[in-house]
Amino acid sequence: MDPVIIVGAGPVGLTLALALARQEVPCVVLDEGPGKDEPRAARTVVLRADTAALIERLTGVPLAEQGVRWAGWRSVRRRQVMREIAFDDTEPAPLHLAQHVLTAALRTALAARPLARIAVDSRLDTIEQERSGVTAHTRGPQGTWWRGSYLVGCDGPRSTVRKLQDIRFPGRTAVERHAVAALRAELPWTDQALLHRMPPWRTSGPSAGEVTARPLPESMWRLDWLLPPGKDLVTPELLLARIRETLAGWTDGTTPPYELLDTGVHTVHHRLARRWRAGRVFLAGDAAHLLGALGTQGLDEGLRDADNLAWKLALAWHHGPHEALLDSYQAERRAVVAARLRAADQVLPVLRGGGGLRAYVPGTARGQDVLLMDGHLGRGPLGAPGTYAHSPLAPRHLEAEVALDTPPGAPVADVRVTAEDGTFVQLRDRLGRDALLVVLVAPGTGVWDRKHWVTAGVMPRLAAAVTALPHPAELLVAESYPGAPAHSVLLVRPDGHLVTAFNGVRPADLYAAAEATLGGAAKPETEAETKAEAKTEAEDEAQAEAGAGSRAR
């Protein structure tokens, strides 16, 4: 069967290629560049716990050695500390690193995969589809035709794939603008990110705004200043003045020594593609959505796109097309990103003083700082990983389901489990292997040798039920799981989202849930559910079109 064609060699495209190759799916990445990213100190990414774990799982590289995990977070308003957090095991720290370091790790890992290749200097200009596959043409020094089973556009905001498929991309332009500087300096704190709103050295006007400082390795920092609305030119003189006054304001009033490494202007747009699938062609990452206001990170959502799509494409590639499963990619991921964009659009007027909801929602300074913190730290409606509770793959009307701290459709907690070979591993380490996971919660098993409990109690019956599932599955055992009673059985998707949990071993229900997860036996939605889904999609489209021509906020 023909390989999967991935257009775009940014972090999302490379991650998707690695995830597919790991599941024995051949792929080719069309890279319009020379195959190496230009180092830019001011171009960095922040990864949350789930996306950092995904990259580490695929590359085998401990990313913490390439970047900085924040020791803590401080939110300051004028001179008052509004919120301070120290990260620990209960609240994993975000990881901050240069984007070229991330892509280099992905390229190196991909080069070691014989089923994957990167075609450099290959710019896409044509896509042709038929029932059996996709044909793409690239121009350049080695312009040629490429034959693929599927094609995924990971080619950024100006996606050629999206344009060739005539997919609309409505939304809002220049929602926020930030001046950015990467510099080396000794600040009064180390390894702690800071959000400073209304700093006292800027006492009036819209430029009073806010400044964010995020640490990087080797005493480097990325500083972002929120710019006032408009398209005023950010001159080098203006940026240097901002740097000096900010550093002086954070120290003793005198600008400390610093080395300026890189500068830039970061403009945030909010857009959502009308469709994420057109036959055998898919969109992912910035080609499908743009977001990033209020500290949120668009790359997180792009990597989650890749994680969601990879196992579905792998299953279709190995076992034949399954339209319901492939359709679920758009249904799940577009709904999550649309909800995040709606949340940001509702909060922006409150936080930026633009009227709107401010007249109806009493916004205290502390409450506003909590909203901003959610965006920066990947929590709440602005930043937390999405839940696929209303997915078309969700099993319906099953008996004996048990409630956990993790709701159905949400990412599972990363607990320690015992694998089938008796080794102890983290649950996230078993994800992305083109297999379902079945986890038995059995207190006490961790202190006994596997040979003493693998043939005892419910294990033989559960092992037989797992073997009979309609798709390969791995049986794991956990000492405990948050909110799960003893002998609970969890069914987990290859991308780490909980399908459901049962109270005890129930082979028929487990089989039905697994079949629904593969898009095979989910019962038809009720008329009310269908109308609700249609209403939500219509609201998303109306909101996107209404904001498409809005000016910068």
For each residue, the residues with C-beta under 8 A, 3 or more apart:
1: 149 317
2: 133 147 148 149
3: 25 26 27 28 115 148 149
4: 20 25 26 27 28 148 149 150 151 152 313 317
5: 27 28 30 134 136 146 148 150 151 152
6: 13 16 17 27 28 29 30 151 152 154
7: 13 30 124 136 151 152 153 154 155 160 161
8: 12 13 29 30 31 153 154 155 156 159 285 287
9: 13 14 29 30 31 33 35 103 107 118
10: 13 14 103 154 155 156 285 286
11: 14 15 45 99 102 103 106 285 299 302 303
12: 8 15 16 154 284 285 286 299 302 303 305 306
13: 6 7 8 9 10 16 17 29 152 154 155 284 285
14: 9 10 11 17 18 29 103 106 107 110
15: 11 12 18 19 54 55 58 106 303 306 307
16: 6 12 13 19 20 27 152 154 284 306 309 310
17: 6 13 14 20 21 27 29 110 113 116 118
18: 14 15 21 22 58 59 106 109 110 113 116
19: 15 16 22 23 58 306 307 310 311 432
20: 4 16 17 23 25 26 27 116 310 313 314 317
21: 17 18 24 25 26 27 110 113 115 116
22: 18 19 58 113 432 433
23: 19 20 310 311 314 318 432 433 434
24: 21 115 314 318 434
25: 3 4 20 21 115 313 314 317 318
26: 3 4 20 21 115 116
27: 3 4 5 6 16 17 20 21 115 116 117
28: 3 4 5 6 116 117 118 119 146 148
29: 6 8 9 13 14 17 110 116 117 118 119
30: 5 6 7 8 9 119 122 123 124 136 138 146
31: 8 9 35 118 119 120 121 122
32: 121 122 123 124 140 155
33: 9 36 37 120 121
34: 120 121
35: 9 31 107 118 120
36: 33 107
37: 33 99 100 103 104
38: 100
39: 98 100
40: 43 98 99 100 262 264
41: 44 98 182 216 220 222 261 262
42: 180 181 182 222 261 262 263 264
43: 40 98 99 100 262 264
44: 41 96 97 98 99 182 214 216 222
45: 11 96 97 98 99 102 297 299
46: 94 95 96 214 297 299 300 376
47: 51 52 55 63 94 95 96 97 297 299 300 303
48: 51 52 92 94 297 300 378 383 385
49: 52 53 92 94 378 414
50: 53 54 304 385 411 496
51: 47 48 54 55 299 300 303 304
52: 47 48 49 55 56 63 94 95
53: 49 50 56 57 414 428
54: 15 50 51 57 58 303 307 432
55: 15 47 51 52 58 59 61 63 102 105 106 303
56: 52 53 59 60 61 62 63
57: 53 54 60 428 429 431 432
58: 15 18 19 22 54 55 106 109 432
59: 18 55 56 63 105 106 108 109
60: 56 57 109
61: 55 56 65 66 105 108 109
62: 56 65 66
63: 47 52 55 56 59 66 67 95 97 102 105
64: 67 68 69 95
65: 61 62
66: 61 62 63 97 101 102 105 217
67: 63 64 95 96 97 98 101 216 217
68: 64 95 96 97 191 215 216 217
69: 64 87 93 94 95 96 191
70: 73 87 93 94 96 191 192 193 214 215
71: 86 87 93 190 191 192
72: 84 85 86 87 191 192 193
73: 70 83 84 85 87 192 193 194 195 373 376 377
74: 81 83 84 85 189 192 193 194 195
75: 81 82 83 84 194 195 197 369 372 373
76: 79 80 81 82 194 195 196 197 199
77: 80 82 196 197 198 365 369
78: 197 198 199 200
79: 76 200
80: 76 77
81: 74 75 76 84
82: 75 76 77 365 366 369
83: 73 74 75 366 369 370 373
84: 72 73 74 75 81
85: 72 73 74 91 373 377
86: 71 72
87: 69 70 71 72 73 91 92 93
88: 91
89: 92
90:
91: 85 87 88
92: 48 49 87 89
93: 69 70 71 87
94: 46 47 48 49 52 69 70 193 376 377 378
95: 46 47 52 63 64 67 68 69
96: 44 45 46 47 67 68 69 70 193 214 215 216 222
97: 44 45 47 63 66 67 68 101 102 216 217
98: 39 40 41 43 44 45 67 101 102 216
99: 11 37 40 43 44 45 102 103
100: 37 38 39 40 43 103 104
101: 66 67 97 98 104 105
102: 11 45 55 63 66 97 98 99 105 106
103: 9 10 11 14 37 99 100 106 107
104: 37 100 101 107 108
105: 55 59 61 63 66 101 102 108 109
106: 11 14 15 18 55 58 59 102 103 109 110
107: 9 14 35 36 103 104 110 111 118
108: 59 61 104 105 111 112
109: 18 58 59 60 61 105 106 112 113
110: 14 17 18 21 29 106 107 113 116 118
111: 107 108 118
112: 108 109
113: 17 18 21 22 109 110 116
114:
115: 3 21 24 25 26 27
116: 17 18 20 21 26 27 28 29 110 113
117: 27 28 29
118: 9 17 28 29 31 35 107 110 111
119: 28 29 30 31 122 138 142 146
120: 31 33 34 35
121: 31 32 33 34 140 141 142
122: 30 31 32 119 138 140 142 143
123: 30 32 138 139 140 160
124: 7 30 32 127 136 137 138 155 160 161 164
125: 137 138 139 160
126: 135 136 137 164
127: 124 134 135 136 151 161 164 165 281
128: 134 135 136
129: 133 134 135 278 279 280 281
130: 133 135
131:
132:
133: 2 129 130 147 148 149 150 280
134: 5 127 128 129 147 148 149 150 151 280 281
135: 126 127 128 129 130 145 146 147 148
136: 5 7 30 124 126 127 128 145 146 148 151
137: 124 125 126 143 144 145 146
138: 30 119 122 123 124 125 142 143 144 146
139: 123 125 143
140: 32 121 122 123 143
141: 121
142: 119 121 122 138
143: 122 137 138 139 140
144: 137 138
145: 135 136 137
146: 5 28 30 119 135 136 137 138
147: 2 133 134 135
148: 2 3 4 5 28 133 134 135 136 151
149: 1 2 3 4 133 134 280 317
150: 4 5 133 134 280 281 282 313 316 317
151: 4 5 6 7 127 134 136 148 161 280 281 282
152: 4 5 6 7 13 16 161 281 282 283 284 309 313
153: 7 8 159 160 161 162 165 281 282 283 284 287 288
154: 6 7 8 10 12 13 16 284 285 287 302 306
155: 7 8 10 13 32 124 158 159 160 161 287
156: 8 10 159 285 286 287
157: 269 271 286 287 290
158: 155
159: 8 153 155 156 162 163 169 283 286 287
160: 7 123 124 125 153 155 163 164
161: 7 124 127 151 152 153 155 164 165 281 283 287
162: 153 159 165 167 169 273 283 287 288
163: 159 160 166 167
164: 124 126 127 160 161
165: 127 153 161 162 275 278 281
166: 163
167: 162 163 273 274 275 278 283
168: 273 274
169: 159 162 271 272 273 274
170: 271 272 274 541 544 545 547 548
171: 269 270 271 272 290 341 544 547 548
172: 175 269 270 271 345 547 548 550
173: 269 548 550 552
174: 177 231 267 268 269 551 552 553
175: 172 268 269 270 293 344 348 552 553
176: 226 227 267 268 292 293 294 552 553
177: 174 226 227 265 266 267 268 552
178: 224 225 226 227 265 266 267 268
179: 224 225 227 234 238 239 242 263 264 265
180: 42 222 223 224 225 263 264 265 266
181: 42 222 223 239 242 243 260 262 263
182: 41 42 44 216 220 221 222 223 260 261 262 263
183: 220 221 223 243 258 259 260 261
184: 218 219 220 221 258 259 261
185: 219 221 247 256 257 258 259
186: 219 256 257
187: 190 213 221 247 250 251
188: 250 251
189: 74 192 194
190: 71 187 215
191: 68 69 70 71 72 215
192: 70 71 72 73 74 189 215
193: 70 72 73 74 94 96 212 213 214 215 376
194: 73 74 75 76 189 212 213
195: 73 74 75 76 210 212 295 369 372 373 376
196: 76 77 199 210 211 212 213 250
197: 75 76 77 78 209 210 369 372
198: 77 78 202 208 209 210
199: 76 78 196 202 208 210 211 246 249
200: 78 79 203 249
201: 245 246 248 249
202: 198 199 205 207 208 209 245
203: 200 208
204: 208
205: 202 208 228
206: 209 228 229
207: 202 227 228
208: 198 199 202 203 204 205
209: 197 198 202 206 225 226 227 228
210: 195 196 197 198 199 225 226
211: 196 199 223 224 225 226 242 246
212: 193 194 195 196 223 224 295 376
213: 187 193 194 196 221 222 223 250
214: 44 46 70 96 193 221 222 224
215: 68 70 96 190 191 192 193 220 221
216: 41 44 67 68 96 97 98 182 220 221 222
217: 66 67 68 97 220
218: 184
219: 184 185 186
220: 41 182 183 184 215 216 217 261
221: 182 183 184 185 187 213 214 215 216
222: 41 42 44 96 180 181 182 213 214 216
223: 180 181 182 183 211 212 213 243 246
224: 178 179 180 211 212 214 266
225: 178 179 180 209 210 211 242 246
226: 176 177 178 209 210 211
227: 176 177 178 179 207 209 232 234 265
228: 205 206 207 209 232
229: 206 551 552 553
230: 552
231: 174 552
232: 227 228
233:
234: 179 227 238 239 265
235: 238 239
236: 239 240 263
237: 240 241
238: 179 234 235 241 242
239: 179 181 234 235 236 242 243 263
240: 236 237 243 244 260
241: 237 238 244 245
242: 179 181 211 225 238 239 245 246
243: 181 183 223 239 240 246 247 258 260
244: 240 241 247 248 255
245: 201 202 241 242 248 249 255
246: 199 201 211 223 225 242 243 249 250
247: 185 187 243 244 250 251 255 256 258
248: 201 244 245 251 253 254 255 256
249: 199 200 201 245 246 253
250: 187 188 196 213 246 247
251: 187 188 247 248 254 255 256
252:
253: 248 249
254: 248 251
255: 244 245 247 248 251 258
256: 185 186 247 248 251
257: 185 186
258: 183 184 185 243 247 255
259: 183 184 185
260: 181 182 183 240 243 263
261: 41 42 182 183 184 220
262: 40 41 42 43 181 182
263: 42 179 180 181 182 236 239 260
264: 40 42 43 179 180
265: 177 178 179 180 227 234
266: 177 178 180 224
267: 174 176 177 178
268: 174 175 176 177 178 290 291 292 293
269: 157 171 172 173 174 175 290 292
270: 171 172 175 290 291 293 341 344 345 547
271: 157 169 170 171 172 289 290 544
272: 169 170 171 288 289 290 334 337 338 341 540 544
273: 162 167 168 169 276 283 287 288 289 334
274: 167 168 169 170 541
275: 165 167 278 283 330
276: 273 282 283 284 288 329 330 333 334
277: 281 282 283 326 327 329 330
278: 129 165 167 275 281 282
279: 129
280: 129 133 134 149 150 151
281: 127 129 134 150 151 152 153 161 165 277 278
282: 150 151 152 153 276 277 278 309 329
283: 152 153 159 161 162 167 273 275 276 277 287 288
284: 12 13 16 152 153 154 276 287 288 302 305 306 309
285: 8 10 11 12 13 154 156 288 289 298 299 301 302 305 306
286: 10 12 156 157 159 289 290 298 302
287: 8 153 154 155 156 157 159 161 162 273 283 284
288: 153 162 272 273 276 283 284 285 305 333 334 337
289: 271 272 273 285 286 298 301 334 337 341
290: 157 171 268 269 270 271 272 286 298
291: 268 270 296 298 301 337 340 341 344
292: 176 268 269 296 297 298
293: 175 176 268 270 296 344 348 375
294: 176 344 347 348 351 371 372 375 376 382
295: 195 212 372 373 375 376 377 382 383
296: 291 292 293 300 340 344 375 376 378 382 383
297: 45 46 47 48 292 300 301 378 383
298: 285 286 289 290 291 292 301 302
299: 11 12 45 46 47 51 285 302 303
300: 46 47 48 51 296 297 303 304 378 383
301: 285 289 291 297 298 304 305 333 336 337 340
302: 11 12 154 284 285 286 298 299 305 306
303: 11 12 15 47 51 54 55 299 300 306 307
304: 50 51 300 301 307 308 333 336 385 386
305: 12 284 285 288 301 302 308 309 333
306: 12 15 16 19 154 284 285 302 303 309 310
307: 15 19 54 303 304 310 311 432 495 496
308: 304 305 311 312 329 332 333 495
309: 16 152 282 284 305 306 312 313 329 333
310: 16 19 20 23 306 307 313 314 432 495
311: 19 23 307 308 314 315 432 434 493 494 495
312: 308 309 315 316 325 326 328 329
313: 4 20 25 150 152 309 310 316 317 326
314: 20 23 24 25 310 311 317 318 434
315: 311 312 318 319 322 325 434 471 518
316: 150 312 313 319 320 321 322 325 326
317: 1 4 20 25 149 150 313 314
318: 23 24 25 314 315 434
319: 315 316 322
320: 316
321: 316 326
322: 315 316 319 325 326 518 519 520
323: 326 327 519
324: 327 328 392 393 519 520 522
325: 312 315 316 322 328 393 518 519
326: 277 312 313 316 321 322 323 329 519
327: 277 323 324 330 331 392 519
328: 312 324 325 331 332 391 392 393 519
329: 276 277 282 308 309 312 326 332 333
330: 275 276 277 327 333 334
331: 327 328 334 335 391 392
332: 308 328 329 335 336 386 388 391 393
333: 276 288 301 304 305 308 309 329 330 336 337 386
334: 272 273 276 288 289 330 331 337 338 540
335: 331 332 338 339 386 390 536
336: 301 304 332 333 339 340 386 387 388
337: 272 288 289 291 301 333 334 340 341 386
338: 272 334 335 341 342 536 540
339: 335 336 342 343 381 386
340: 291 296 301 336 337 343 344 381 382 383 386
341: 171 270 272 289 291 337 338 344 345 543
342: 338 339 345 346 540 543
343: 339 340 346 347 381 382
344: 175 270 291 293 294 296 340 341 347 348 375 382
345: 172 270 341 342 348 543 547
346: 342 343 349 350 357
347: 294 343 344 350 351 357 371 382
348: 175 293 294 344 345 351 352 354 553
349: 346 352 353 354 355 356 357 358
350: 346 347 356 357 358 361 363 368 371
351: 294 347 348 363 368 371 372
352: 348 349 553
353: 349 358
354: 348 349 358 553
355: 349 358 359
356: 349 350 359
357: 346 347 349 350 360 361
358: 349 350 353 354 355 361 363
359: 355 356
360: 357
361: 350 357 358
362:
363: 350 351 358 367 368
364: 367 368
365: 77 82 368 369
366: 82 83 369 370
367: 363 364 370 371
368: 350 351 363 364 365 371 372
369: 75 77 82 83 195 197 365 366 372 373
370: 83 366 367 373 374
371: 294 347 350 351 367 368 374 375 380 382
372: 75 195 197 294 295 351 368 369 375 376
373: 73 75 83 85 195 295 369 370 376 377 379
374: 370 371 377 378 379 380 381 382 383 384
375: 293 294 295 296 344 371 372 382 383
376: 46 73 94 193 195 212 294 295 296 372 373 383
377: 73 85 94 295 373 374 383
378: 48 49 94 296 297 300 374 383 384 385
379: 373 374 382 383 384
380: 371 374 383 384
381: 339 340 343 374 384
382: 294 295 296 340 343 344 347 371 374 375 379
383: 48 295 296 297 300 340 374 375 376 377 378 379 380
384: 374 378 379 380 381
385: 48 50 304 378 410 411
386: 304 332 333 335 336 337 339 340
387: 336 407 409 410 497
388: 332 336 391 393 394 409 410 497
389: 394 407 408 409 410
390: 335 394 409 529 533
391: 328 331 332 388 394 409
392: 324 327 328 331 519 522 525
393: 324 325 328 332 388 499 516 517 518 519 522
394: 388 389 390 391 408 409 499 516 522
395: 398 499 500 512 513 516 517 522
396: 516 522 523
397: 523
398: 395 401 500 502 509 512 513
399: 506 509
400: 502 503 504 506 509
401: 398 500 501 502 503
402: 484 485 488 501 502 503
403: 407 483 501
404: 407 481 482 483 484 488 490 498 501
405: 413 482 483 484
406: 410 411 412 413 481 482 483 498
407: 387 389 403 404 410 498
408: 389 394 498 499 500 501
409: 387 388 389 390 391 394 497 498
410: 385 387 388 389 406 407 497 498
411: 50 385 406 496 497 498
412: 406 415 427 490 492 496 497 498
413: 405 406 427 481 482
414: 49 53 426 427 428
415: 412 426 427 478 479 480 481 482
416: 424 425 426 427 446 478 479
417: 424 425 426 427 430 439 476 477 478
418: 422 423 424 425 445 446 450 476 477 478
419: 422 423 424 425 430 474 476
420: 474 475 476
421:
422: 418 419 449 450
423: 418 419
424: 416 417 418 419 446
425: 416 417 418 419 429 430
426: 414 415 416 417 429
427: 412 413 414 415 416 417 430 431 437 439 476 478 492 496
428: 53 57 414 431 496
429: 57 425 426
430: 417 419 425 427 433 437 474 476
431: 57 427 428 437 492 494 495 496
432: 19 22 23 54 57 58 307 310 311 494 495
433: 22 23 430 474 494
434: 23 24 311 314 315 318 472 494
435: 471 472 473 474 494
436: 469 471 472 473 474 491 492 493 494 499 514 517
437: 427 430 431 473 474 476 490 491 492 493 494
438: 462 466 469 473 474 475 476 489 490 491 492 510
439: 417 427 476 477 478 481 489 490 492
440: 458 459 462 475 476 477 478 487 488 489 490
441: 478 479 480 481 484 485 486 487 488 489 490
442: 445 453 457 477 478 479 486 487
443: 479 480 486
444: 447 448 479
445: 418 442 448 450 453 477 479
446: 416 418 424 479
447: 444
448: 444 445 452 453
449: 422 452
450: 418 422 445 453 454
451: 454 455
452: 448 449 456
453: 442 445 448 450 456 457 459 477
454: 450 451 459
455: 451 459 460
456: 452 453 459
457: 442 453
458: 440 461 462 487 504 505
459: 440 453 454 455 456 462 463
460: 455 463 464
461: 458 464 465 505 507
462: 438 440 458 459 465 466 475 489 505
463: 459 460 466 467 475
464: 460 461 467 468 507
465: 461 462 468 469 505 507 510 511
466: 438 462 463 469 473 474 475 510
467: 463 464
468: 464 465 507 511
469: 436 438 465 466 472 473 510 511 514
470: 511 514 515 518 520
471: 315 435 436 514 518
472: 434 435 436 469
473: 435 436 437 438 466 469 514
474: 419 420 430 433 435 436 437 438 466
475: 420 438 440 462 463 466
476: 417 418 419 420 427 430 437 438 439 440
477: 417 418 439 440 442 445 453
478: 415 416 417 418 427 439 440 441 442 481
479: 415 416 441 442 443 444 445 446
480: 415 441 443 484
481: 404 406 413 415 439 441 478 484 488 490
482: 404 405 406 413 415
483: 403 404 405 406
484: 402 404 405 441 480 481 488 490 501
485: 402 441 488 503
486: 441 442 443
487: 440 441 442 458 503 504 505
488: 402 404 440 441 481 484 485 501 502 503 504
489: 438 439 440 441 462 501 502 504 505 506 510
490: 404 412 437 438 439 440 441 481 484 498 500 501
491: 436 437 438 498 499 500 501 502 510 513 514 517
492: 412 427 431 436 437 438 439 496 497 498 499
493: 311 436 437 496 497 498 499 517
494: 311 431 432 433 434 435 436 437
495: 307 308 310 311 431 432
496: 50 307 411 412 427 428 431 492 493
497: 387 388 409 410 411 412 492 493
498: 404 406 407 408 409 410 411 412 490 491 492 493 501
499: 393 394 395 408 436 491 492 493 513 514 516 517
500: 395 398 401 408 490 491 513
501: 401 402 403 404 408 484 488 489 490 491 498
502: 398 400 401 402 488 489 491 505 506 509 510
503: 400 401 402 485 487 488
504: 400 458 487 488 489
505: 458 461 462 465 487 489 502 510
506: 399 400 489 502 509 510
507: 461 464 465 468 510 511
508: 511 512
509: 398 399 400 502 506 512 513
510: 438 465 466 469 489 491 502 505 506 507 513 514
511: 465 468 469 470 507 508 514 515
512: 395 398 508 509 515 516 521
513: 395 398 491 499 500 509 510 516 517
514: 436 469 470 471 473 491 499 510 511 517 518
515: 470 511 512 518 520 521
516: 393 394 395 396 499 512 513 519 520 521 522 523
517: 393 395 436 491 493 499 513 514
518: 315 322 325 393 470 471 514 515
519: 322 323 324 325 326 327 328 392 393 516 522
520: 322 324 470 515 516
521: 512 515 516
522: 324 392 393 394 395 396 516 519
523: 396 397 516
524:
525: 392 529 530 533
526: 529 530
527: 530 531
528: 531 532
529: 390 525 526 532 533
530: 525 526 527 533 534
531: 527 528 534 535
532: 528 529 535 536
533: 390 525 529 530 536 537
534: 530 531 537 538
535: 531 532 538 539
536: 335 338 532 533 539 540
537: 533 534 540 541
538: 534 535 541 542
539: 535 536 542 543
540: 272 334 338 342 536 537 543 544
541: 170 274 537 538 544 545
542: 538 539 545 546
543: 341 342 345 539 540 546 547
544: 170 171 271 272 540 541 547 548
545: 170 541 542 548
546: 542 543 550
547: 170 171 172 270 345 543 544 550
548: 170 171 172 173 544 545
549:
550: 172 173 546 547 553
551: 174 229
552: 173 174 175 176 177 229 230 231
553: 174 175 176 229 348 352 354 550
